[in-house]
């Protein structure tokens, strides 16, 4: 015969048993089926002369604005892909062996052209490298074109390298958003062409 004094304890135990599902997580574990993020690292060679105009597009602003624009435009067509811009230290190669596309940001003057050429010569040790050259700080569009032509001619003549002309980007102003979107689109296209070229080479080997 049960001791009546134990009845409250028994009722308390039974109540705990009846409500334990509120406190114990018995939901099955759901595996994360999403693919991990793919990071496209775009190395940037800064050929910024000491006389880079203060009212021209500055390197740190370019890095931040272009990274943001690349990620915005990528997110509309491909999920789980992020872009990161990585500055190449002077005199050094990119941090990964096959750095593919390299963005060259140069001051639109003779010193900027010389710095850009020197960097491209160093980085061209990797045969698969492709270079897109962006100038800033020119007094007008014609002078920027002459800088591009001078650099492209030297790279082709002495290094056998074709440079992709990414034009001239001024400091932020009324047309900056459109110019930045245009630049990001060209970088996307160059990156895609480079990836396709590499895949074709792999298929032929």
C-alpha atoms as an extended CHARMM CRD file, in Angstrom:
* protein
*
       205  EXT
         1         1  UNK       CA              0.0000000000        0.0000000000        0.0000000000  PROA      1               0.0000000000
         2         2  UNK       CA              1.3700000000        3.3930000000       -1.0330000000  PROA      2               0.0000000000
         3         3  UNK       CA              2.1720000000        5.9520000000        1.5990000000  PROA      3               0.0000000000
         4         4  UNK       CA             -0.2040000000        8.9470000000        1.0810000000  PROA      4               0.0000000000
         5         5  UNK       CA              2.6520000000       11.2650000000        1.9710000000  PROA      5               0.0000000000
         6         6  UNK       CA              4.4010000000       10.3090000000       -1.2870000000  PROA      6               0.0000000000
         7         7  UNK       CA              1.4240000000       11.2780000000       -3.4460000000  PROA      7               0.0000000000
         8         8  UNK       CA              2.4390000000       14.9550000000       -4.0470000000  PROA      8               0.0000000000
         9         9  UNK       CA              5.9210000000       13.8790000000       -5.1220000000  PROA      9               0.0000000000
        10        10  UNK       CA              4.4640000000       11.2620000000       -7.4480000000  PROA      10              0.0000000000
        11        11  UNK       CA              2.1010000000       13.7970000000       -9.0600000000  PROA      11              0.0000000000
        12        12  UNK       CA              5.0120000000       16.2190000000       -9.5230000000  PROA      12              0.0000000000
        13        13  UNK       CA              7.0910000000       13.5070000000      -11.2410000000  PROA      13              0.0000000000
        14        14  UNK       CA              4.2360000000       12.5710000000      -13.5420000000  PROA      14              0.0000000000
        15        15  UNK       CA              3.7000000000       16.1990000000      -14.4960000000  PROA      15              0.0000000000
        16        16  UNK       CA              7.3970000000       16.6330000000      -15.3620000000  PROA      16              0.0000000000
        17        17  UNK       CA              7.2160000000       13.5470000000      -17.5640000000  PROA      17              0.0000000000
        18        18  UNK       CA              4.1500000000       14.8900000000      -19.3790000000  PROA      18              0.0000000000
        19        19  UNK       CA              5.6930000000       18.2750000000      -20.2340000000  PROA      19              0.0000000000
        20        20  UNK       CA              9.3120000000       17.2920000000      -20.8690000000  PROA      20              0.0000000000
        21        21  UNK       CA              8.8530000000       17.6090000000      -24.6420000000  PROA      21              0.0000000000
        22        22  UNK       CA              8.6820000000       21.3770000000      -24.1670000000  PROA      22              0.0000000000
        23        23  UNK       CA             12.2220000000       21.4160000000      -22.8160000000  PROA      23              0.0000000000
        24        24  UNK       CA             13.9890000000       18.7000000000      -24.7750000000  PROA      24              0.0000000000
        25        25  UNK       CA             14.7920000000       19.4580000000      -28.4160000000  PROA      25              0.0000000000
        26        26  UNK       CA             13.9020000000       16.2660000000      -30.2390000000  PROA      26              0.0000000000
        27        27  UNK       CA             13.7710000000       17.8520000000      -33.7230000000  PROA      27              0.0000000000
        28        28  UNK       CA             15.8500000000       15.9590000000      -36.2970000000  PROA      28              0.0000000000
        29        29  UNK       CA             19.0920000000       17.5870000000      -37.3580000000  PROA      29              0.0000000000
        30        30  UNK       CA             18.7570000000       19.3390000000      -40.7220000000  PROA      30              0.0000000000
        31        31  UNK       CA             21.8720000000       19.2450000000      -42.8480000000  PROA      31              0.0000000000
        32        32  UNK       CA             22.9690000000       22.4190000000      -44.5640000000  PROA      32              0.0000000000
        33        33  UNK       CA             22.6890000000       21.6560000000      -48.2680000000  PROA      33              0.0000000000
        34        34  UNK       CA             23.8770000000       25.0870000000      -49.4270000000  PROA      34              0.0000000000
        35        35  UNK       CA             27.1540000000       25.1840000000      -51.2610000000  PROA      35              0.0000000000
        36        36  UNK       CA             30.0080000000       27.0530000000      -49.5620000000  PROA      36              0.0000000000
        37        37  UNK       CA             30.7840000000       30.5420000000      -50.8030000000  PROA      37              0.0000000000
        38        38  UNK       CA             33.1240000000       30.8150000000      -53.7710000000  PROA      38              0.0000000000
        39        39  UNK       CA             35.5010000000       33.7630000000      -53.4750000000  PROA      39              0.0000000000
        40        40  UNK       CA             36.8880000000       35.3440000000      -56.6250000000  PROA      40              0.0000000000
        41        41  UNK       CA             40.0800000000       37.1280000000      -55.6030000000  PROA      41              0.0000000000
        42        42  UNK       CA             41.0280000000       39.9400000000      -57.9660000000  PROA      42              0.0000000000
        43        43  UNK       CA             44.6570000000       41.0310000000      -57.4850000000  PROA      43              0.0000000000
        44        44  UNK       CA             45.2390000000       44.7550000000      -57.9840000000  PROA      44              0.0000000000
        45        45  UNK       CA             48.5840000000       46.2750000000      -58.9570000000  PROA      45              0.0000000000
        46        46  UNK       CA             48.6440000000       49.9030000000      -57.8370000000  PROA      46              0.0000000000
        47        47  UNK       CA             50.7890000000       51.9930000000      -60.1540000000  PROA      47              0.0000000000
        48        48  UNK       CA             49.9490000000       55.2010000000      -58.3360000000  PROA      48              0.0000000000
        49        49  UNK       CA             52.4630000000       57.9980000000      -58.9190000000  PROA      49              0.0000000000
        50        50  UNK       CA             53.5590000000       60.4410000000      -56.2430000000  PROA      50              0.0000000000
        51        51  UNK       CA             51.8200000000       63.1500000000      -58.2510000000  PROA      51              0.0000000000
        52        52  UNK       CA             48.4530000000       61.3790000000      -58.3040000000  PROA      52              0.0000000000
        53        53  UNK       CA             45.9200000000       64.2360000000      -58.2280000000  PROA      53              0.0000000000
        54        54  UNK       CA             44.0530000000       64.6770000000      -54.9550000000  PROA      54              0.0000000000
        55        55  UNK       CA             40.7850000000       65.1860000000      -56.8570000000  PROA      55              0.0000000000
        56        56  UNK       CA             41.2210000000       61.9690000000      -58.8820000000  PROA      56              0.0000000000
        57        57  UNK       CA             39.8960000000       58.5310000000      -57.9910000000  PROA      57              0.0000000000
        58        58  UNK       CA             41.9430000000       57.2730000000      -55.0320000000  PROA      58              0.0000000000
        59        59  UNK       CA             43.0990000000       53.6250000000      -54.6240000000  PROA      59              0.0000000000
        60        60  UNK       CA             41.2850000000       52.8830000000      -51.3480000000  PROA      60              0.0000000000
        61        61  UNK       CA             38.0290000000       54.2850000000      -52.7390000000  PROA      61              0.0000000000
        62        62  UNK       CA             38.3980000000       52.2420000000      -55.9200000000  PROA      62              0.0000000000
        63        63  UNK       CA             38.9950000000       49.0230000000      -53.9550000000  PROA      63              0.0000000000
        64        64  UNK       CA             35.9210000000       49.5230000000      -51.7720000000  PROA      64              0.0000000000
        65        65  UNK       CA             33.5870000000       50.7780000000      -54.4860000000  PROA      65              0.0000000000
        66        66  UNK       CA             34.5530000000       48.1560000000      -57.0760000000  PROA      66              0.0000000000
        67        67  UNK       CA             34.3260000000       45.2990000000      -54.5570000000  PROA      67              0.0000000000
        68        68  UNK       CA             30.8230000000       46.4190000000      -53.6130000000  PROA      68              0.0000000000
        69        69  UNK       CA             29.7540000000       46.8360000000      -57.2480000000  PROA      69              0.0000000000
        70        70  UNK       CA             31.1640000000       43.4490000000      -58.3110000000  PROA      70              0.0000000000
        71        71  UNK       CA             29.2850000000       41.7150000000      -55.4990000000  PROA      71              0.0000000000
        72        72  UNK       CA             26.0460000000       43.5610000000      -56.2950000000  PROA      72              0.0000000000
        73        73  UNK       CA             26.1750000000       42.6180000000      -59.9740000000  PROA      73              0.0000000000
        74        74  UNK       CA             27.2380000000       39.0440000000      -59.2280000000  PROA      74              0.0000000000
        75        75  UNK       CA             24.4310000000       38.4440000000      -56.7330000000  PROA      75              0.0000000000
        76        76  UNK       CA             21.8200000000       38.9700000000      -59.4620000000  PROA      76              0.0000000000
        77        77  UNK       CA             23.1330000000       36.0790000000      -61.5650000000  PROA      77              0.0000000000
        78        78  UNK       CA             24.9410000000       33.6950000000      -59.2180000000  PROA      78              0.0000000000
        79        79  UNK       CA             24.4520000000       32.8190000000      -55.5750000000  PROA      79              0.0000000000
        80        80  UNK       CA             27.2290000000       31.9820000000      -53.1170000000  PROA      80              0.0000000000
        81        81  UNK       CA             29.9090000000       33.9170000000      -55.0320000000  PROA      81              0.0000000000
        82        82  UNK       CA             31.8040000000       36.7970000000      -53.4530000000  PROA      82              0.0000000000
        83        83  UNK       CA             34.5000000000       39.0670000000      -54.8170000000  PROA      83              0.0000000000
        84        84  UNK       CA             37.5200000000       40.2620000000      -52.9100000000  PROA      84              0.0000000000
        85        85  UNK       CA             40.1250000000       42.7270000000      -54.1750000000  PROA      85              0.0000000000
        86        86  UNK       CA             43.6850000000       42.1090000000      -53.0280000000  PROA      86              0.0000000000
        87        87  UNK       CA             46.4930000000       44.6420000000      -53.3660000000  PROA      87              0.0000000000
        88        88  UNK       CA             49.7310000000       43.1890000000      -54.6870000000  PROA      88              0.0000000000
        89        89  UNK       CA             52.6660000000       44.4800000000      -52.6900000000  PROA      89              0.0000000000
        90        90  UNK       CA             55.2880000000       46.3240000000      -54.7970000000  PROA      90              0.0000000000
        91        91  UNK       CA             57.9180000000       43.9690000000      -56.2020000000  PROA      91              0.0000000000
        92        92  UNK       CA             55.9710000000       40.8570000000      -55.2190000000  PROA      92              0.0000000000
        93        93  UNK       CA             53.7600000000       38.4550000000      -57.1100000000  PROA      93              0.0000000000
        94        94  UNK       CA             50.1650000000       37.7200000000      -56.1930000000  PROA      94              0.0000000000
        95        95  UNK       CA             49.6360000000       35.5160000000      -53.1560000000  PROA      95              0.0000000000
        96        96  UNK       CA             48.2930000000       32.5900000000      -55.1720000000  PROA      96              0.0000000000
        97        97  UNK       CA             50.2080000000       30.8130000000      -57.9110000000  PROA      97              0.0000000000
        98        98  UNK       CA             47.7360000000       31.2800000000      -60.7510000000  PROA      98              0.0000000000
        99        99  UNK       CA             46.3780000000       34.7630000000      -60.2410000000  PROA      99              0.0000000000
       100       100  UNK       CA             44.5710000000       34.8850000000      -63.5750000000  PROA      100             0.0000000000
       101       101  UNK       CA             43.1650000000       38.3360000000      -64.1790000000  PROA      101             0.0000000000
       102       102  UNK       CA             45.0760000000       41.2550000000      -62.6430000000  PROA      102             0.0000000000
       103       103  UNK       CA             43.6420000000       44.7550000000      -62.3870000000  PROA      103             0.0000000000
       104       104  UNK       CA             46.2080000000       47.5110000000      -62.8930000000  PROA      104             0.0000000000
       105       105  UNK       CA             45.1850000000       50.8820000000      -61.4580000000  PROA      105             0.0000000000
       106       106  UNK       CA             47.5210000000       53.6140000000      -62.6730000000  PROA      106             0.0000000000
       107       107  UNK       CA             47.9580000000       57.3510000000      -62.5050000000  PROA      107             0.0000000000
       108       108  UNK       CA             47.5060000000       58.9030000000      -65.9350000000  PROA      108             0.0000000000
       109       109  UNK       CA             50.9910000000       60.4020000000      -66.2790000000  PROA      109             0.0000000000
       110       110  UNK       CA             54.4420000000       59.2210000000      -67.3780000000  PROA      110             0.0000000000
       111       111  UNK       CA             55.3930000000       57.9560000000      -63.9220000000  PROA      111             0.0000000000
       112       112  UNK       CA             52.1460000000       56.0110000000      -63.6630000000  PROA      112             0.0000000000
       113       113  UNK       CA             52.7790000000       54.3900000000      -67.0510000000  PROA      113             0.0000000000
       114       114  UNK       CA             56.3080000000       53.4300000000      -65.9640000000  PROA      114             0.0000000000
       115       115  UNK       CA             55.0960000000       51.9450000000      -62.6590000000  PROA      115             0.0000000000
       116       116  UNK       CA             52.3590000000       50.0230000000      -64.4410000000  PROA      116             0.0000000000
       117       117  UNK       CA             54.8080000000       48.5710000000      -66.9560000000  PROA      117             0.0000000000
       118       118  UNK       CA             57.2720000000       47.5440000000      -64.2300000000  PROA      118             0.0000000000
       119       119  UNK       CA             54.5510000000       45.7620000000      -62.2740000000  PROA      119             0.0000000000
       120       120  UNK       CA             53.1770000000       44.0050000000      -65.3460000000  PROA      120             0.0000000000
       121       121  UNK       CA             56.6810000000       42.8390000000      -66.2790000000  PROA      121             0.0000000000
       122       122  UNK       CA             57.1250000000       41.2900000000      -62.8130000000  PROA      122             0.0000000000
       123       123  UNK       CA             53.6920000000       39.6880000000      -62.7340000000  PROA      123             0.0000000000
       124       124  UNK       CA             53.9170000000       38.3370000000      -66.2750000000  PROA      124             0.0000000000
       125       125  UNK       CA             56.1390000000       35.5010000000      -65.0140000000  PROA      125             0.0000000000
       126       126  UNK       CA             52.8860000000       33.5420000000      -64.7080000000  PROA      126             0.0000000000
       127       127  UNK       CA             51.9450000000       32.7600000000      -68.3380000000  PROA      127             0.0000000000
       128       128  UNK       CA             48.1990000000       32.6370000000      -67.6600000000  PROA      128             0.0000000000
       129       129  UNK       CA             48.0740000000       36.2130000000      -66.3920000000  PROA      129             0.0000000000
       130       130  UNK       CA             45.7900000000       38.7000000000      -68.0770000000  PROA      130             0.0000000000
       131       131  UNK       CA             45.8700000000       42.3930000000      -67.3260000000  PROA      131             0.0000000000
       132       132  UNK       CA             43.0840000000       44.9490000000      -67.3380000000  PROA      132             0.0000000000
       133       133  UNK       CA             44.3960000000       48.5040000000      -67.0710000000  PROA      133             0.0000000000
       134       134  UNK       CA             42.4110000000       51.3510000000      -65.5300000000  PROA      134             0.0000000000
       135       135  UNK       CA             43.7460000000       54.9040000000      -65.4390000000  PROA      135             0.0000000000
       136       136  UNK       CA             42.6710000000       57.8540000000      -63.3360000000  PROA      136             0.0000000000
       137       137  UNK       CA             43.8020000000       61.4350000000      -62.9560000000  PROA      137             0.0000000000
       138       138  UNK       CA             44.0700000000       62.4650000000      -66.6130000000  PROA      138             0.0000000000
       139       139  UNK       CA             43.3610000000       66.0810000000      -67.4970000000  PROA      139             0.0000000000
       140       140  UNK       CA             41.1460000000       64.8950000000      -70.3690000000  PROA      140             0.0000000000
       141       141  UNK       CA             40.0630000000       61.7560000000      -72.1970000000  PROA      141             0.0000000000
       142       142  UNK       CA             42.6000000000       62.1610000000      -74.9950000000  PROA      142             0.0000000000
       143       143  UNK       CA             45.5330000000       62.1880000000      -72.5770000000  PROA      143             0.0000000000
       144       144  UNK       CA             44.1720000000       59.0520000000      -70.8510000000  PROA      144             0.0000000000
       145       145  UNK       CA             44.0040000000       57.3030000000      -74.2440000000  PROA      145             0.0000000000
       146       146  UNK       CA             47.6070000000       58.2210000000      -74.9670000000  PROA      146             0.0000000000
       147       147  UNK       CA             48.6770000000       56.7260000000      -71.6320000000  PROA      147             0.0000000000
       148       148  UNK       CA             46.8140000000       53.5110000000      -72.4530000000  PROA      148             0.0000000000
       149       149  UNK       CA             48.3510000000       53.3580000000      -75.9330000000  PROA      149             0.0000000000
       150       150  UNK       CA             51.8760000000       53.9720000000      -74.6480000000  PROA      150             0.0000000000
       151       151  UNK       CA             51.5880000000       51.2420000000      -72.0210000000  PROA      151             0.0000000000
       152       152  UNK       CA             49.9060000000       48.7750000000      -74.3890000000  PROA      152             0.0000000000
       153       153  UNK       CA             52.5420000000       49.3070000000      -77.0760000000  PROA      153             0.0000000000
       154       154  UNK       CA             55.4010000000       48.7240000000      -74.6240000000  PROA      154             0.0000000000
       155       155  UNK       CA             53.7980000000       45.5930000000      -73.1460000000  PROA      155             0.0000000000
       156       156  UNK       CA             53.2040000000       44.1090000000      -76.5920000000  PROA      156             0.0000000000
       157       157  UNK       CA             56.6170000000       45.0090000000      -77.9970000000  PROA      157             0.0000000000
       158       158  UNK       CA             58.8140000000       43.9830000000      -75.0810000000  PROA      158             0.0000000000
       159       159  UNK       CA             56.6820000000       41.4550000000      -73.1650000000  PROA      159             0.0000000000
       160       160  UNK       CA             54.4120000000       40.0400000000      -75.8490000000  PROA      160             0.0000000000
       161       161  UNK       CA             51.3870000000       40.7940000000      -73.6520000000  PROA      161             0.0000000000
       162       162  UNK       CA             48.0420000000       42.1440000000      -74.8040000000  PROA      162             0.0000000000
       163       163  UNK       CA             46.5440000000       44.5340000000      -72.2590000000  PROA      163             0.0000000000
       164       164  UNK       CA             42.8050000000       45.0350000000      -71.8550000000  PROA      164             0.0000000000
       165       165  UNK       CA             41.9080000000       48.7130000000      -71.8650000000  PROA      165             0.0000000000
       166       166  UNK       CA             39.4730000000       49.4340000000      -69.0090000000  PROA      166             0.0000000000
       167       167  UNK       CA             39.4560000000       53.1430000000      -69.7550000000  PROA      167             0.0000000000
       168       168  UNK       CA             39.6760000000       56.1140000000      -67.4280000000  PROA      168             0.0000000000
       169       169  UNK       CA             37.6740000000       56.5520000000      -64.2280000000  PROA      169             0.0000000000
       170       170  UNK       CA             37.3670000000       60.0050000000      -62.7190000000  PROA      170             0.0000000000
       171       171  UNK       CA             36.6990000000       60.8870000000      -59.1090000000  PROA      171             0.0000000000
       172       172  UNK       CA             33.1610000000       60.2420000000      -57.8090000000  PROA      172             0.0000000000
       173       173  UNK       CA             30.6810000000       62.5590000000      -59.4330000000  PROA      173             0.0000000000
       174       174  UNK       CA             27.3360000000       62.5370000000      -61.2700000000  PROA      174             0.0000000000
       175       175  UNK       CA             28.4260000000       59.8030000000      -63.7120000000  PROA      175             0.0000000000
       176       176  UNK       CA             30.5130000000       57.7360000000      -61.3020000000  PROA      176             0.0000000000
       177       177  UNK       CA             27.8700000000       55.0790000000      -60.5970000000  PROA      177             0.0000000000
       178       178  UNK       CA             27.3950000000       54.3890000000      -64.3000000000  PROA      178             0.0000000000
       179       179  UNK       CA             31.1590000000       54.3220000000      -64.9030000000  PROA      179             0.0000000000
       180       180  UNK       CA             31.6610000000       51.9500000000      -61.9680000000  PROA      180             0.0000000000
       181       181  UNK       CA             28.9120000000       49.6200000000      -63.2100000000  PROA      181             0.0000000000
       182       182  UNK       CA             30.5290000000       49.6460000000      -66.6550000000  PROA      182             0.0000000000
       183       183  UNK       CA             33.9180000000       48.7900000000      -65.1290000000  PROA      183             0.0000000000
       184       184  UNK       CA             32.4760000000       45.9610000000      -63.0380000000  PROA      184             0.0000000000
       185       185  UNK       CA             30.7550000000       44.5610000000      -66.1180000000  PROA      185             0.0000000000
       186       186  UNK       CA             34.0290000000       44.5320000000      -68.0580000000  PROA      186             0.0000000000
       187       187  UNK       CA             35.8370000000       42.8490000000      -65.1610000000  PROA      187             0.0000000000
       188       188  UNK       CA             33.0910000000       40.1980000000      -65.0560000000  PROA      188             0.0000000000
       189       189  UNK       CA             33.4980000000       39.6030000000      -68.7750000000  PROA      189             0.0000000000
       190       190  UNK       CA             37.2960000000       39.3730000000      -68.6190000000  PROA      190             0.0000000000
       191       191  UNK       CA             37.0830000000       36.9910000000      -65.6550000000  PROA      191             0.0000000000
       192       192  UNK       CA             34.5890000000       34.8000000000      -67.4840000000  PROA      192             0.0000000000
       193       193  UNK       CA             36.6990000000       34.7230000000      -70.6500000000  PROA      193             0.0000000000
       194       194  UNK       CA             39.7810000000       33.8490000000      -68.6140000000  PROA      194             0.0000000000
       195       195  UNK       CA             37.9830000000       30.9880000000      -66.8610000000  PROA      195             0.0000000000
       196       196  UNK       CA             36.6730000000       29.6770000000      -70.1840000000  PROA      196             0.0000000000
       197       197  UNK       CA             40.1520000000       29.8810000000      -71.7210000000  PROA      197             0.0000000000
       198       198  UNK       CA             41.6570000000       27.9300000000      -68.8140000000  PROA      198             0.0000000000
       199       199  UNK       CA             38.9400000000       25.2620000000      -69.0270000000  PROA      199             0.0000000000
       200       200  UNK       CA             39.5490000000       24.8240000000      -72.7540000000  PROA      200             0.0000000000
       201       201  UNK       CA             43.2650000000       24.3530000000      -72.1130000000  PROA      201             0.0000000000
       202       202  UNK       CA             42.4900000000       21.7020000000      -69.4900000000  PROA      202             0.0000000000
       203       203  UNK       CA             40.1830000000       19.8940000000      -71.8910000000  PROA      203             0.0000000000
       204       204  UNK       CA             42.8680000000       19.8170000000      -74.5710000000  PROA      204             0.0000000000
       205       205  UNK       CA             45.5260000000       18.3450000000      -72.2660000000  PROA      205             0.0000000000
